[in-house]
Amino acid sequence: MIRFDGVSHQYGALEALRGVSFEVPAGALCVLLGESGSGKSTLLRTVNRLIEPTAGRVLLGGRDVAGIDPQALRRGIGYVIQSVGLFPHRSVAANVATVPRLLGWDRPRVEARVDALLEMVGLDPGAYRDRRPATLSGGQAQRVGLARALAADPPVLLMDEPFSALDPGTRRGLQVALRRIHAETGKTILLVTHDLEEALVLADRIAVMAEGRLVAEGPPAEVLGPGAPEAVRRMVRTGALALHRLAALPAAGAAEDGPALGSPGLPAGATLEDALLLMLAHGTGSVSLEGAPPRHLSMAAILRASAP
Amino acid sequence: MRRARAARLAAETLAFLAALLAAPRAEALWHALFPEVARPTFQQDSWLLLLGWHLVLSLGAVGLAALIGIPAGILATRPAGRRMRPLLDAVFSLAQGIPPVAAVALALPLLGFGAAPTLLALVLYAALPVLRATVSGLESVPASATEAARGLGFSPWQRLRDVELPLARPVLLAGMRVALTLSVATTAVGAVAGARCLGTPIVTGLANANPSYVLQGAIFTAWLALLLDRALGLFGAPGPAGTGSPGSGAAQP
């Protein structure tokens, strides 16, 4: 869906991007992970031409974005930024309606769409439609920002550190909402973050950037494996990478047949990290996996599954 | 609250008009103040007519200053025009630096007597506050809002019209209010060039050693400036010290 093909960008003497090439498959939620100054935001902004590569191309659905009118291109791509950027002089509904209005949708269609989107991001339309952005909390404002980005039903969503300014609890809530929306809509999402845990919660695929280069790309469990790049290892305490990697592995993959009587139950979609945390919380060496037929998971199985 | 202020303003406006109409008949009052003056009330022209001309001149000048200052301020804040900003600021500062009396006098040979040199002097004087207010208004627009507008696919013109100017409006209107107050107070110098306005009694009084005329012209000029400033405050333009207005809601951090 989005293909970066040798993308480089130079700000004066600074090489912000140095020949980045990889592809984000359609429907994926790909997290661009890296430290400040790694070039991840710059790369994101080449997709909607807020930044033009000085070399290489960006292809969107097979078309070189350089050949698409920037305004038409941006109206066809959802865009969410860390500072949210709601228009303070407009109501929540008018903010959400921004792109449909630019595209000239008729009023009934816009209004129906606004209500549907507020519902989707978990805000009651009746209570929020007419509010001003200044009256919203940070988390509510970013929910509106997300609804605004999705308003014209773009196939691709670009998110630049969307939750980084929020407190941990609020951030968690938005991450859950984003995962749900991704599952419901099947959008292709490219999301920038410097937070490894956020990447693990959200990503189907992780692309790690360091000093303007792509240093690793693939499914989370692969990227965080024993060969994890230095840029990823620097983000966590020594040894903690193995723990984080458990969050990228489904518990079902390590489960064994047969019930484990009397052990706590684990929901079907849980990860190995969830399994380990449940064992720690109950002081047991095994948990049973909910669902039929009965299966269970032992500490030894977790160790085997996480081994390189 | 707002309604009460509007009612008070209406009452004050009526008081002003009543005083203006009564001015030619207030012989006793002015005689008591200036016993040495033979004819203490200004009778040569209708005060209402002078008020009308005064308003036409000062409002017209601010309108023209806005036509010049706002586009210049927009230009100075565009990426393409940013380099012109010091130049624009210097030119407008220089224009304001010329005392209006001198501007009127210098324009006389070119534009003749009457309204034209007065308008020129007033526009030169009022353009700088309009330019500055436009620039600071546009600069007060949160960067996050303009960035979002760009990313969502607004054209530069749509961004200006739908996001930047509405958000710059409170600061811009405050600047216009300053410009208008300055302009109303300064229009009186137009009388030097023969433009009829509330300055006419002042200039006539100066020429004929009649301090009673001078005082009457000064009172009505200052009173009008205050009234207009209050009226603009009522209609949503916040004062220079942020005297509050509807719609100046806190911007999202």
Interface residues (C-beta under 8 A of the other chain):
Chain A: N48 L50 P70 Q71 A72 L73 R74 R75 G76 Y79 I81 S83 V84 G85 L86 F87 P88 H89 T98 V99 L102 R132 P133 A134 A141 G145 R148 A149 L158
Chain B: P142 A143 S144 A145 T146 E147 A148 A149 R150 G151 L152 G153 F154 S155 Q158 V163 P166 L167 G247 G249 A250 A251 Q252
